[in-house]
Amino acid sequence: MPFYLILYAGLLMLDKDVKKRLKRIQKEIKKLKKVLARAELRPCQNDVELQQKEEDLKELNDKLRELEKEQDRYILDSGRIKHSL
């Protein structure tokens, strides 16, 4: 059986609590992506602003990466697939 079918079958077996958490995580990811896009387009007037922008982008990317890892863990755990991320 292909991996994507096993993963899809695992998604169908999620309980309500896990579905709520996944939905919350997906909303946060979507929100962070919008904030990240706005921050990337923000103009800088000098070096100090550029450094601050780079720090903000790094922080946003780290948060986004953590949320995506958490989302992947829920999906993989729900499909009874043992995988360490």
Secondary structure, DSSP 8 states (H G I E B T S, - for coil): --HHHHHHHHHHT--HHHHHHHHHHHHHHHHHHHHHHHHHH---SSHHHHHHHHHHHHHHHHHHHHHHHHHHHHHHHHTT-----
